[in-house]
Amino acid sequence: MELKRILARNARAANEKAIAQYGPDVLVISSSQVNGLTELIVAVDIPALTAEEAEPFLKTEFANASNKEPASKFDVLLGKTLEDNKRQARERQATQVAKPIIQVTAKAEPIKAKVATKPAAKAKATEAEQEIRDHEMVRGREIVELVREELASLRREFKLSQQMATWQGNMPLPPALSPLRDALNDAPIPVALRALLIDSIKDHDNMADAKLALQNQLSHAVEQEQLAMPSSGVHVLVGPSGAGKSLMVARLAQAASLAHGSEKVMVISYHDQRAGAWNQTQLLSAQSGVDCFRAINIGTLKLLLEEHASRRLILIDTSGVQMQERLTEIRGLQQNMGFHAVVPADASAATLRRLFENTDNTWSSLMLSKLDESNQPWALLQFLTEKTLPVSIASQGERTSDLVESVAMVDLVKRALDNLGVAENNSDAPAAQASALGALTVNKLQKIAAHYQTESTGLSHE
């Protein structure tokens, strides 16, 4: 084939020109603009050469072939090389057979040892791969079980909402509170908590008072005891996968290293088989300069605790897979430890139920993570209204320094209410403006009266 170039004023004219010159089967390779014209590159078939046209090329080929080395010399050289190779192979075989049998046996023993070593290494690798597969299988089963629990929870919520719909429909509410009621119904709030909130606003006739009543009631209901941040002893952090346990451990380690020195703090990763989990622990510990260790079984964990008993603070990071089994193993050591539940602020009701459904577990405190990501923490708020569990610390952001030591449940409640997306009713705007103007007027009058009030005149103002 041969490439041809066609120029025309536009693409249509260029295509027509190509078809006119080279036929309807012409192949267009590319199209572009050149100096305001359309350029087509087309491929054209080249006709085969006739015998007369090809004769000069055949003569040149024959002349080049005649200048090469004759084939007879090559055949002689090839035969000689093959004979030499056969002779050398026969000599090597004869030499090996003539060696004593004892030497052959002695050389065979190391070979057997090497062969025996390879299956052992292969067995180790197979065992590690099998352990990873088992871990992934268990994790997959737990994820499926968690999804089932979430679906069951949604079914229960749906049935309860159907039962509560009639009661809410018969409850008279002022027209100004209709947007707030609609926002509460649309938000992912558990049905029981939603009914309690709607019942608390029925006695108010404006949006501002209703919101203030919601905030006061929720803040009082979720109020928990505030504990200090763990700074000494052995503390175990437990929580579901993805709750932010490793990052919480790193934040606690950094805070303790700044207060007591990095040599007094230690981090232990216990039975975490996730890919990259140990590398993450090493990187996070390196940022604060604390020592980190890995315990793959309860025996190793016990030895590490006994060997480093002189440390001021030991933090144990656990795996989110088989959480209850790992927790039972650590409790079996019967040592003086603090157990802290780490949950994200936007955790679902099924996740909280899975973590706290076992009544045998005694928790030292609750640690909240991902405060900056929690726009709808309603499941956690309902849990805190039903349970009494001290809250120690919280975290937000991605840096290890983003640690909140004083956790105020009022802020969590305010964030949940602010994200309801309630459209303010315009009918309340004039009243609010009049109230603000009245307050400003009273303030100005008080300042003027205070300016002219003196002890000699005895003037006063109200």
TORKOL-4160 file (C-alpha; in steps of 0.2 Angstrom, whole numbers, padded with zeros to 4 digits, m for minus):
462
<pt num="1" X="0000" Y="0000" Z="0000"/>
<pt num="2" X="0005" Y="0018" Z="m0003"/>
<pt num="3" X="0000" Y="0034" Z="0007"/>
<pt num="4" X="m0007" Y="0049" Z="m0003"/>
<pt num="5" X="m0011" Y="0066" Z="0003"/>
<pt num="6" X="m0027" Y="0076" Z="m0002"/>
<pt num="7" X="m0030" Y="0094" Z="0002"/>
<pt num="8" X="m0048" Y="0102" Z="0000"/>
<pt num="9" X="m0057" Y="0117" Z="0008"/>
<pt num="10" X="m0068" Y="0106" Z="0020"/>
<pt num="11" X="m0070" Y="0088" Z="0025"/>
<pt num="12" X="m0084" Y="0084" Z="0013"/>
<pt num="13" X="m0074" Y="0091" Z="m0002"/>
<pt num="14" X="m0059" Y="0081" Z="0003"/>
<pt num="15" X="m0069" Y="0065" Z="0005"/>
<pt num="16" X="m0077" Y="0067" Z="m0012"/>
<pt num="17" X="m0060" Y="0071" Z="m0020"/>
<pt num="18" X="m0053" Y="0055" Z="m0012"/>
<pt num="19" X="m0067" Y="0044" Z="m0019"/>
<pt num="20" X="m0066" Y="0052" Z="m0036"/>
<pt num="21" X="m0047" Y="0049" Z="m0037"/>
<pt num="22" X="m0045" Y="0032" Z="m0029"/>
<pt num="23" X="m0062" Y="0024" Z="m0029"/>
<pt num="24" X="m0076" Y="0021" Z="m0015"/>
<pt num="25" X="m0065" Y="0008" Z="m0006"/>
<pt num="26" X="m0051" Y="0021" Z="m0002"/>
<pt num="27" X="m0045" Y="0020" Z="0016"/>
<pt num="28" X="m0044" Y="0036" Z="0026"/>
<pt num="29" X="m0029" Y="0036" Z="0038"/>
<pt num="30" X="m0030" Y="0053" Z="0046"/>
<pt num="31" X="m0039" Y="0070" Z="0045"/>
<pt num="32" X="m0032" Y="0087" Z="0050"/>
<pt num="33" X="m0032" Y="0105" Z="0047"/>
<pt num="34" X="m0017" Y="0113" Z="0038"/>
<pt num="35" X="m0017" Y="0132" Z="0034"/>
<pt num="36" X="m0036" Y="0133" Z="0034"/>
<pt num="37" X="m0038" Y="0118" Z="0023"/>
<pt num="38" X="m0043" Y="0100" Z="0027"/>
<pt num="39" X="m0029" Y="0087" Z="0024"/>
<pt num="40" X="m0033" Y="0069" Z="0022"/>
<pt num="41" X="m0020" Y="0055" Z="0022"/>
<pt num="42" X="m0027" Y="0040" Z="0012"/>
<pt num="43" X="m0020" Y="0023" Z="0009"/>
<pt num="44" X="m0020" Y="0016" Z="m0009"/>
<pt num="45" X="m0016" Y="m0001" Z="m0015"/>
<pt num="46" X="0000" Y="m0003" Z="m0026"/>
<pt num="47" X="m0002" Y="m0014" Z="m0042"/>
<pt num="48" X="0009" Y="m0030" Z="m0043"/>
<pt num="49" X="0024" Y="m0029" Z="m0053"/>
<pt num="50" X="0025" Y="m0038" Z="m0070"/>
<pt num="51" X="0039" Y="m0051" Z="m0075"/>
<pt num="52" X="0048" Y="m0037" Z="m0085"/>
<pt num="53" X="0047" Y="m0025" Z="m0070"/>
<pt num="54" X="0053" Y="m0037" Z="m0057"/>
<pt num="55" X="0068" Y="m0044" Z="m0068"/>
<pt num="56" X="0080" Y="m0031" Z="m0061"/>
<pt num="57" X="0076" Y="m0035" Z="m0043"/>
<pt num="58" X="0079" Y="m0053" Z="m0046"/>
<pt num="59" X="0096" Y="m0050" Z="m0054"/>
<pt num="60" X="0102" Y="m0040" Z="m0039"/>
<pt num="61" X="0096" Y="m0054" Z="m0027"/>
<pt num="62" X="0105" Y="m0067" Z="m0037"/>
<pt num="63" X="0121" Y="m0056" Z="m0038"/>
<pt num="64" X="0121" Y="m0054" Z="m0019"/>
<pt num="65" X="0118" Y="m0073" Z="m0016"/>
<pt num="66" X="0133" Y="m0077" Z="m0027"/>
<pt num="67" X="0145" Y="m0067" Z="m0017"/>
<pt num="68" X="0141" Y="m0077" Z="m0001"/>
<pt num="69" X="0152" Y="m0092" Z="0006"/>
<pt num="70" X="0148" Y="m0108" Z="m0004"/>
<pt num="71" X="0136" Y="m0120" Z="0005"/>
<pt num="72" X="0149" Y="m0135" Z="0004"/>
<pt num="73" X="0161" Y="m0126" Z="0016"/>
<pt num="74" X="0147" Y="m0124" Z="0029"/>
<pt num="75" X="0141" Y="m0142" Z="0028"/>
<pt num="76" X="0159" Y="m0147" Z="0032"/>
<pt num="77" X="0160" Y="m0136" Z="0047"/>
<pt num="78" X="0143" Y="m0141" Z="0053"/>
<pt num="79" X="0147" Y="m0160" Z="0052"/>
<pt num="80" X="0164" Y="m0157" Z="0061"/>
<pt num="81" X="0156" Y="m0147" Z="0075"/>
<pt num="82" X="0143" Y="m0161" Z="0078"/>
<pt num="83" X="0156" Y="m0175" Z="0079"/>
<pt num="84" X="0166" Y="m0165" Z="0091"/>
<pt num="85" X="0151" Y="m0162" Z="0103"/>
<pt num="86" X="0146" Y="m0181" Z="0102"/>
<pt num="87" X="0164" Y="m0186" Z="0106"/>
<pt num="88" X="0165" Y="m0174" Z="0121"/>
<pt num="89" X="0148" Y="m0181" Z="0128"/>
<pt num="90" X="0154" Y="m0199" Z="0127"/>
<pt num="91" X="0170" Y="m0194" Z="0137"/>
<pt num="92" X="0160" Y="m0185" Z="0150"/>
<pt num="93" X="0149" Y="m0200" Z="0152"/>
<pt num="94" X="0163" Y="m0213" Z="0154"/>
<pt num="95" X="0172" Y="m0202" Z="0167"/>
<pt num="96" X="0156" Y="m0201" Z="0178"/>
<pt num="97" X="0153" Y="m0220" Z="0177"/>
<pt num="98" X="0171" Y="m0223" Z="0183"/>
<pt num="99" X="0169" Y="m0213" Z="0199"/>
<pt num="100" X="0167" Y="m0224" Z="0215"/>
<pt num="101" X="0150" Y="m0227" Z="0221"/>
<pt num="102" X="0154" Y="m0220" Z="0238"/>
<pt num="103" X="0158" Y="m0203" Z="0231"/>
<pt num="104" X="0141" Y="m0203" Z="0222"/>
<pt num="105" X="0132" Y="m0208" Z="0238"/>
<pt num="106" X="0141" Y="m0194" Z="0248"/>
<pt num="107" X="0136" Y="m0181" Z="0235"/>
<pt num="108" X="0118" Y="m0187" Z="0235"/>
<pt num="109" X="0116" Y="m0184" Z="0254"/>
<pt num="110" X="0117" Y="m0165" Z="0253"/>
<pt num="111" X="0105" Y="m0165" Z="0238"/>
<pt num="112" X="0093" Y="m0175" Z="0248"/>
<pt num="113" X="0095" Y="m0162" Z="0262"/>
<pt num="114" X="0092" Y="m0148" Z="0250"/>
<pt num="115" X="0076" Y="m0157" Z="0243"/>
<pt num="116" X="0070" Y="m0159" Z="0261"/>
<pt num="117" X="0072" Y="m0141" Z="0264"/>
<pt num="118" X="0062" Y="m0135" Z="0250"/>
<pt num="119" X="0046" Y="m0144" Z="0255"/>
<pt num="120" X="0048" Y="m0136" Z="0272"/>
<pt num="121" X="0049" Y="m0119" Z="0266"/>
<pt num="122" X="0035" Y="m0122" Z="0254"/>
<pt num="123" X="0024" Y="m0129" Z="0268"/>
<pt num="124" X="0028" Y="m0113" Z="0278"/>
<pt num="125" X="0022" Y="m0102" Z="0264"/>
<pt num="126" X="0007" Y="m0113" Z="0261"/>
<pt num="127" X="0003" Y="m0111" Z="0280"/>
<pt num="128" X="0004" Y="m0092" Z="0279"/>
<pt num="129" X="m0007" Y="m0091" Z="0264"/>
<pt num="130" X="m0020" Y="m0103" Z="0272"/>
<pt num="131" X="m0020" Y="m0092" Z="0287"/>
<pt num="132" X="m0023" Y="m0076" Z="0277"/>
<pt num="133" X="m0037" Y="m0085" Z="0267"/>
<pt num="134" X="m0045" Y="m0091" Z="0284"/>
<pt num="135" X="m0044" Y="m0073" Z="0290"/>
<pt num="136" X="m0052" Y="m0066" Z="0275"/>
<pt num="137" X="m0066" Y="m0079" Z="0275"/>
<pt num="138" X="m0070" Y="m0075" Z="0294"/>
<pt num="139" X="m0070" Y="m0057" Z="0289"/>
<pt num="140" X="m0082" Y="m0060" Z="0275"/>
<pt num="141" X="m0094" Y="m0070" Z="0286"/>
<pt num="142" X="m0094" Y="m0056" Z="0299"/>
<pt num="143" X="m0098" Y="m0043" Z="0285"/>
<pt num="144" X="m0112" Y="m0054" Z="0279"/>
<pt num="145" X="m0119" Y="m0055" Z="0296"/>
<pt num="146" X="m0117" Y="m0037" Z="0299"/>
<pt num="147" X="m0127" Y="m0033" Z="0283"/>
<pt num="148" X="m0141" Y="m0046" Z="0289"/>
<pt num="149" X="m0142" Y="m0037" Z="0306"/>
<pt num="150" X="m0143" Y="m0020" Z="0297"/>
<pt num="151" X="m0157" Y="m0026" Z="0286"/>
<pt num="152" X="m0166" Y="m0034" Z="0301"/>
<pt num="153" X="m0164" Y="m0017" Z="0310"/>
<pt num="154" X="m0172" Y="m0008" Z="0295"/>
<pt num="155" X="m0186" Y="m0020" Z="0295"/>
<pt num="156" X="m0190" Y="m0017" Z="0313"/>
<pt num="157" X="m0189" Y="0002" Z="0311"/>
<pt num="158" X="m0200" Y="0001" Z="0296"/>
<pt num="159" X="m0213" Y="m0009" Z="0306"/>
<pt num="160" X="m0212" Y="0003" Z="0320"/>
<pt num="161" X="m0214" Y="0018" Z="0309"/>
<pt num="162" X="m0230" Y="0011" Z="0301"/>
<pt num="163" X="m0237" Y="0009" Z="0319"/>
<pt num="164" X="m0232" Y="0027" Z="0324"/>
<pt num="165" X="m0238" Y="0035" Z="0308"/>
<pt num="166" X="m0256" Y="0035" Z="0314"/>
<pt num="167" X="m0252" Y="0042" Z="0331"/>
<pt num="168" X="m0241" Y="0056" Z="0323"/>
<pt num="169" X="m0255" Y="0060" Z="0310"/>
<pt num="170" X="m0267" Y="0063" Z="0324"/>
<pt num="171" X="m0255" Y="0074" Z="0334"/>
<pt num="172" X="m0260" Y="0092" Z="0331"/>
<pt num="173" X="m0245" Y="0103" Z="0328"/>
<pt num="174" X="m0244" Y="0122" Z="0324"/>
<pt num="175" X="m0242" Y="0126" Z="0305"/>
<pt num="176" X="m0225" Y="0134" Z="0309"/>
<pt num="177" X="m0218" Y="0118" Z="0315"/>
<pt num="178" X="m0223" Y="0107" Z="0300"/>
<pt num="179" X="m0205" Y="0110" Z="0292"/>
<pt num="180" X="m0197" Y="0104" Z="0308"/>
<pt num="181" X="m0208" Y="0088" Z="0309"/>
<pt num="182" X="m0205" Y="0084" Z="0291"/>
<pt num="183" X="m0186" Y="0086" Z="0293"/>
<pt num="184" X="m0187" Y="0074" Z="0309"/>
<pt num="185" X="m0197" Y="0061" Z="0298"/>
<pt num="186" X="m0184" Y="0062" Z="0284"/>
<pt num="187" X="m0169" Y="0061" Z="0295"/>
<pt num="188" X="m0161" Y="0044" Z="0299"/>
<pt num="189" X="m0168" Y="0045" Z="0317"/>
<pt num="190" X="m0173" Y="0029" Z="0326"/>
<pt num="191" X="m0192" Y="0028" Z="0327"/>
<pt num="192" X="m0193" Y="0028" Z="0346"/>
<pt num="193" X="m0181" Y="0043" Z="0347"/>
<pt num="194" X="m0191" Y="0052" Z="0333"/>
<pt num="195" X="m0207" Y="0050" Z="0343"/>
<pt num="196" X="m0200" Y="0057" Z="0358"/>
<pt num="197" X="m0193" Y="0072" Z="0349"/>
<pt num="198" X="m0210" Y="0076" Z="0340"/>
<pt num="199" X="m0219" Y="0074" Z="0356"/>
<pt num="200" X="m0208" Y="0087" Z="0365"/>
<pt num="201" X="m0211" Y="0101" Z="0352"/>
<pt num="202" X="m0230" Y="0099" Z="0352"/>
<pt num="203" X="m0232" Y="0113" Z="0365"/>
<pt num="204" X="m0223" Y="0126" Z="0355"/>
<pt num="205" X="m0229" Y="0138" Z="0342"/>
<pt num="206" X="m0213" Y="0144" Z="0334"/>
<pt num="207" X="m0198" Y="0136" Z="0326"/>
<pt num="208" X="m0185" Y="0144" Z="0338"/>
<pt num="209" X="m0193" Y="0138" Z="0354"/>
<pt num="210" X="m0196" Y="0121" Z="0346"/>
<pt num="211" X="m0177" Y="0119" Z="0341"/>
<pt num="212" X="m0172" Y="0125" Z="0358"/>
<pt num="213" X="m0183" Y="0113" Z="0367"/>
<pt num="214" X="m0176" Y="0099" Z="0356"/>
<pt num="215" X="m0158" Y="0104" Z="0360"/>
<pt num="216" X="m0161" Y="0105" Z="0379"/>
<pt num="217" X="m0170" Y="0088" Z="0380"/>
<pt num="218" X="m0157" Y="0079" Z="0369"/>
<pt num="219" X="m0142" Y="0087" Z="0379"/>
<pt num="220" X="m0150" Y="0082" Z="0395"/>
<pt num="221" X="m0154" Y="0064" Z="0389"/>
<pt num="222" X="m0137" Y="0060" Z="0382"/>
<pt num="223" X="m0126" Y="0068" Z="0396"/>
<pt num="224" X="m0113" Y="0056" Z="0401"/>
<pt num="225" X="m0099" Y="0056" Z="0414"/>
<pt num="226" X="m0082" Y="0064" Z="0408"/>
<pt num="227" X="m0066" Y="0054" Z="0411"/>
<pt num="228" X="m0048" Y="0059" Z="0409"/>
<pt num="229" X="m0038" Y="0053" Z="0395"/>
<pt num="230" X="m0028" Y="0036" Z="0398"/>
<pt num="231" X="m0011" Y="0041" Z="0403"/>
<pt num="232" X="m0004" Y="0026" Z="0413"/>
<pt num="233" X="m0007" Y="0007" Z="0415"/>
<pt num="234" X="m0012" Y="m0005" Z="0401"/>
<pt num="235" X="m0027" Y="0000" Z="0390"/>
<pt num="236" X="m0035" Y="m0011" Z="0377"/>
<pt num="237" X="m0044" Y="m0002" Z="0362"/>
<pt num="238" X="m0059" Y="m0013" Z="0355"/>
<pt num="239" X="m0070" Y="m0008" Z="0341"/>
<pt num="240" X="m0077" Y="m0013" Z="0324"/>
<pt num="241" X="m0067" Y="m0013" Z="0308"/>
<pt num="242" X="m0064" Y="0004" Z="0301"/>
<pt num="243" X="m0069" Y="0013" Z="0317"/>
<pt num="244" X="m0051" Y="0021" Z="0318"/>
<pt num="245" X="m0043" Y="0011" Z="0333"/>
<pt num="246" X="m0026" Y="0012" Z="0326"/>
<pt num="247" X="m0026" Y="0031" Z="0323"/>
<pt num="248" X="m0034" Y="0033" Z="0341"/>
<pt num="249" X="m0019" Y="0022" Z="0348"/>
<pt num="250" X="m0007" Y="0033" Z="0339"/>
<pt num="251" X="m0015" Y="0049" Z="0345"/>
<pt num="252" X="m0015" Y="0043" Z="0363"/>
<pt num="253" X="0003" Y="0037" Z="0361"/>
<pt num="254" X="0009" Y="0054" Z="0355"/>
<pt num="255" X="0000" Y="0063" Z="0369"/>
<pt num="256" X="0008" Y="0052" Z="0382"/>
<pt num="257" X="0025" Y="0053" Z="0374"/>
<pt num="258" X="0025" Y="0072" Z="0375"/>
<pt num="259" X="0020" Y="0071" Z="0393"/>
<pt num="260" X="0031" Y="0057" Z="0399"/>
<pt num="261" X="0044" Y="0053" Z="0386"/>
<pt num="262" X="0043" Y="0041" Z="0371"/>
<pt num="263" X="0053" Y="0028" Z="0380"/>
<pt num="264" X="0039" Y="0026" Z="0393"/>
<pt num="265" X="0026" Y="0022" Z="0380"/>
<pt num="266" X="0023" Y="0006" Z="0370"/>
<pt num="267" X="0011" Y="0000" Z="0357"/>
<pt num="268" X="0006" Y="m0018" Z="0354"/>
<pt num="269" X="m0004" Y="m0024" Z="0339"/>
<pt num="270" X="m0013" Y="m0040" Z="0344"/>
<pt num="271" X="m0019" Y="m0053" Z="0331"/>
<pt num="272" X="m0022" Y="m0041" Z="0317"/>
<pt num="273" X="m0020" Y="m0050" Z="0301"/>
<pt num="274" X="m0026" Y="m0037" Z="0289"/>
<pt num="275" X="m0015" Y="m0033" Z="0274"/>
<pt num="276" X="m0004" Y="m0018" Z="0278"/>
<pt num="277" X="m0010" Y="m0016" Z="0296"/>
<pt num="278" X="0007" Y="m0019" Z="0304"/>
<pt num="279" X="0015" Y="m0007" Z="0292"/>
<pt num="280" X="0002" Y="0006" Z="0297"/>
<pt num="281" X="0006" Y="0003" Z="0315"/>
<pt num="282" X="0024" Y="0005" Z="0313"/>
<pt num="283" X="0022" Y="0021" Z="0303"/>
<pt num="284" X="0010" Y="0029" Z="0316"/>
<pt num="285" X="0022" Y="0024" Z="0330"/>
<pt num="286" X="0037" Y="0031" Z="0321"/>
<pt num="287" X="0029" Y="0048" Z="0320"/>
<pt num="288" X="0028" Y="0049" Z="0339"/>
<pt num="289" X="0045" Y="0039" Z="0342"/>
<pt num="290" X="0037" Y="0026" Z="0353"/>
<pt num="291" X="0041" Y="0007" Z="0352"/>
<pt num="292" X="0028" Y="m0004" Z="0344"/>
<pt num="293" X="0027" Y="m0023" Z="0345"/>
<pt num="294" X="0017" Y="m0037" Z="0336"/>
<pt num="295" X="0009" Y="m0051" Z="0345"/>
<pt num="296" X="0001" Y="m0065" Z="0334"/>
<pt num="297" X="m0006" Y="m0075" Z="0349"/>
<pt num="298" X="m0010" Y="m0073" Z="0367"/>
<pt num="299" X="0006" Y="m0081" Z="0373"/>
<pt num="300" X="0016" Y="m0068" Z="0364"/>
<pt num="301" X="0005" Y="m0054" Z="0371"/>
<pt num="302" X="0008" Y="m0061" Z="0389"/>
<pt num="303" X="0027" Y="m0061" Z="0387"/>
<pt num="304" X="0027" Y="m0044" Z="0380"/>
<pt num="305" X="0017" Y="m0037" Z="0395"/>
<pt num="306" X="0028" Y="m0046" Z="0408"/>
<pt num="307" X="0044" Y="m0040" Z="0399"/>
<pt num="308" X="0039" Y="m0022" Z="0398"/>
<pt num="309" X="0029" Y="m0020" Z="0414"/>
<pt num="310" X="0040" Y="m0005" Z="0419"/>
<pt num="311" X="0032" Y="0005" Z="0405"/>
<pt num="312" X="0021" Y="0019" Z="0411"/>
<pt num="313" X="0008" Y="0017" Z="0397"/>
<pt num="314" X="0005" Y="0002" Z="0386"/>
<pt num="315" X="m0008" Y="0003" Z="0372"/>
<pt num="316" X="m0015" Y="m0013" Z="0364"/>
<pt num="317" X="m0023" Y="m0011" Z="0347"/>
<pt num="318" X="m0035" Y="m0026" Z="0343"/>
<pt num="319" X="m0042" Y="m0032" Z="0327"/>
<pt num="320" X="m0060" Y="m0029" Z="0321"/>
<pt num="321" X="m0062" Y="m0047" Z="0315"/>
<pt num="322" X="m0067" Y="m0059" Z="0328"/>
<pt num="323" X="m0068" Y="m0045" Z="0340"/>
<pt num="324" X="m0077" Y="m0054" Z="0354"/>
<pt num="325" X="m0065" Y="m0069" Z="0353"/>
<pt num="326" X="m0050" Y="m0057" Z="0355"/>
<pt num="327" X="m0058" Y="m0048" Z="0369"/>
<pt num="328" X="m0061" Y="m0064" Z="0378"/>
<pt num="329" X="m0043" Y="m0070" Z="0376"/>
<pt num="330" X="m0036" Y="m0054" Z="0383"/>
<pt num="331" X="m0048" Y="m0054" Z="0398"/>
<pt num="332" X="m0042" Y="m0071" Z="0402"/>
<pt num="333" X="m0025" Y="m0064" Z="0406"/>
<pt num="334" X="m0033" Y="m0057" Z="0422"/>
<pt num="335" X="m0022" Y="m0042" Z="0423"/>
<pt num="336" X="m0027" Y="m0025" Z="0428"/>
<pt num="337" X="m0032" Y="m0017" Z="0411"/>
<pt num="338" X="m0043" Y="m0004" Z="0405"/>
<pt num="339" X="m0055" Y="m0009" Z="0391"/>
<pt num="340" X="m0061" Y="0006" Z="0379"/>
<pt num="341" X="m0074" Y="0004" Z="0366"/>
<pt num="342" X="m0070" Y="0014" Z="0350"/>
<pt num="343" X="m0085" Y="0019" Z="0339"/>
<pt num="344" X="m0087" Y="0032" Z="0325"/>
<pt num="345" X="m0099" Y="0045" Z="0329"/>
<pt num="346" X="m0110" Y="0040" Z="0314"/>
<pt num="347" X="m0110" Y="0022" Z="0319"/>
<pt num="348" X="m0126" Y="0012" Z="0315"/>
<pt num="349" X="m0138" Y="0005" Z="0327"/>
<pt num="350" X="m0133" Y="m0013" Z="0322"/>
<pt num="351" X="m0114" Y="m0009" Z="0325"/>
<pt num="352" X="m0117" Y="m0002" Z="0342"/>
<pt num="353" X="m0128" Y="m0017" Z="0346"/>
<pt num="354" X="m0115" Y="m0029" Z="0341"/>
<pt num="355" X="m0102" Y="m0021" Z="0351"/>
<pt num="356" X="m0112" Y="m0019" Z="0367"/>
<pt num="357" X="m0124" Y="m0033" Z="0367"/>
<pt num="358" X="m0113" Y="m0044" Z="0377"/>
<pt num="359" X="m0117" Y="m0040" Z="0395"/>
<pt num="360" X="m0102" Y="m0049" Z="0402"/>
<pt num="361" X="m0090" Y="m0035" Z="0395"/>
<pt num="362" X="m0086" Y="m0021" Z="0407"/>
<pt num="363" X="m0080" Y="m0005" Z="0398"/>
<pt num="364" X="m0069" Y="0008" Z="0406"/>
<pt num="365" X="m0075" Y="0022" Z="0394"/>
<pt num="366" X="m0082" Y="0026" Z="0377"/>
<pt num="367" X="m0070" Y="0034" Z="0364"/>
<pt num="368" X="m0078" Y="0043" Z="0349"/>
<pt num="369" X="m0069" Y="0044" Z="0332"/>
<pt num="370" X="m0073" Y="0054" Z="0316"/>
<pt num="371" X="m0082" Y="0068" Z="0324"/>
<pt num="372" X="m0079" Y="0079" Z="0309"/>
<pt num="373" X="m0087" Y="0066" Z="0298"/>
<pt num="374" X="m0103" Y="0063" Z="0308"/>
<pt num="375" X="m0117" Y="0074" Z="0301"/>
<pt num="376" X="m0131" Y="0062" Z="0307"/>
<pt num="377" X="m0126" Y="0054" Z="0324"/>
<pt num="378" X="m0144" Y="0049" Z="0328"/>
<pt num="379" X="m0140" Y="0031" Z="0332"/>
<pt num="380" X="m0126" Y="0035" Z="0344"/>
<pt num="381" X="m0138" Y="0048" Z="0352"/>
<pt num="382" X="m0151" Y="0035" Z="0355"/>
<pt num="383" X="m0138" Y="0023" Z="0362"/>
<pt num="384" X="m0132" Y="0037" Z="0374"/>
<pt num="385" X="m0150" Y="0040" Z="0380"/>
<pt num="386" X="m0152" Y="0021" Z="0385"/>
<pt num="387" X="m0134" Y="0017" Z="0392"/>
<pt num="388" X="m0123" Y="0025" Z="0405"/>
<pt num="389" X="m0105" Y="0024" Z="0399"/>
<pt num="390" X="m0092" Y="0037" Z="0403"/>
<pt num="391" X="m0084" Y="0046" Z="0388"/>
<pt num="392" X="m0065" Y="0049" Z="0389"/>
<pt num="393" X="m0059" Y="0056" Z="0372"/>
<pt num="394" X="m0064" Y="0059" Z="0355"/>
<pt num="395" X="m0055" Y="0062" Z="0338"/>
<pt num="396" X="m0057" Y="0072" Z="0322"/>
<pt num="397" X="m0047" Y="0075" Z="0307"/>
<pt num="398" X="m0033" Y="0065" Z="0300"/>
<pt num="399" X="m0018" Y="0071" Z="0310"/>
<pt num="400" X="m0012" Y="0062" Z="0325"/>
<pt num="401" X="m0013" Y="0078" Z="0335"/>
<pt num="402" X="m0032" Y="0080" Z="0332"/>
<pt num="403" X="m0037" Y="0074" Z="0349"/>
<pt num="404" X="m0052" Y="0081" Z="0358"/>
<pt num="405" X="m0049" Y="0078" Z="0377"/>
<pt num="406" X="m0065" Y="0086" Z="0383"/>
<pt num="407" X="m0080" Y="0079" Z="0374"/>
<pt num="408" X="m0096" Y="0089" Z="0375"/>
<pt num="409" X="m0111" Y="0080" Z="0371"/>
<pt num="410" X="m0120" Y="0096" Z="0368"/>
<pt num="411" X="m0109" Y="0099" Z="0353"/>
<pt num="412" X="m0114" Y="0083" Z="0345"/>
<pt num="413" X="m0132" Y="0086" Z="0348"/>
<pt num="414" X="m0131" Y="0104" Z="0340"/>
<pt num="415" X="m0122" Y="0096" Z="0325"/>
<pt num="416" X="m0136" Y="0084" Z="0323"/>
<pt num="417" X="m0150" Y="0097" Z="0324"/>
<pt num="418" X="m0140" Y="0109" Z="0312"/>
<pt num="419" X="m0140" Y="0095" Z="0299"/>
<pt num="420" X="m0158" Y="0092" Z="0299"/>
<pt num="421" X="m0160" Y="0105" Z="0285"/>
<pt num="422" X="m0175" Y="0114" Z="0292"/>
<pt num="423" X="m0182" Y="0128" Z="0281"/>
<pt num="424" X="m0185" Y="0143" Z="0292"/>
<pt num="425" X="m0203" Y="0149" Z="0291"/>
<pt num="426" X="m0204" Y="0167" Z="0285"/>
<pt num="427" X="m0219" Y="0171" Z="0297"/>
<pt num="428" X="m0206" Y="0170" Z="0311"/>
<pt num="429" X="m0195" Y="0183" Z="0303"/>
<pt num="430" X="m0205" Y="0199" Z="0308"/>
<pt num="431" X="m0206" Y="0193" Z="0326"/>
<pt num="432" X="m0188" Y="0190" Z="0327"/>
<pt num="433" X="m0183" Y="0207" Z="0320"/>
<pt num="434" X="m0195" Y="0216" Z="0332"/>
<pt num="435" X="m0188" Y="0206" Z="0346"/>
<pt num="436" X="m0170" Y="0211" Z="0341"/>
<pt num="437" X="m0174" Y="0229" Z="0338"/>
<pt num="438" X="m0183" Y="0230" Z="0355"/>
<pt num="439" X="m0168" Y="0223" Z="0364"/>
<pt num="440" X="m0156" Y="0235" Z="0355"/>
<pt num="441" X="m0168" Y="0250" Z="0360"/>
<pt num="442" X="m0168" Y="0244" Z="0379"/>
<pt num="443" X="m0149" Y="0243" Z="0379"/>
<pt num="444" X="m0147" Y="0260" Z="0372"/>
<pt num="445" X="m0159" Y="0268" Z="0384"/>
<pt num="446" X="m0150" Y="0259" Z="0399"/>
<pt num="447" X="m0133" Y="0266" Z="0393"/>
<pt num="448" X="m0140" Y="0284" Z="0392"/>
<pt num="449" X="m0148" Y="0283" Z="0409"/>
<pt num="450" X="m0133" Y="0276" Z="0417"/>
<pt num="451" X="m0123" Y="0290" Z="0409"/>
<pt num="452" X="m0133" Y="0303" Z="0418"/>
<pt num="453" X="m0136" Y="0294" Z="0435"/>
<pt num="454" X="m0126" Y="0301" Z="0449"/>
<pt num="455" X="m0126" Y="0299" Z="0468"/>
<pt num="456" X="m0130" Y="0317" Z="0471"/>
<pt num="457" X="m0145" Y="0318" Z="0460"/>
<pt num="458" X="m0151" Y="0300" Z="0465"/>
<pt num="459" X="m0158" Y="0297" Z="0448"/>
<pt num="460" X="m0162" Y="0279" Z="0444"/>
<pt num="461" X="m0168" Y="0270" Z="0428"/>
<pt num="462" X="m0177" Y="0254" Z="0424"/>
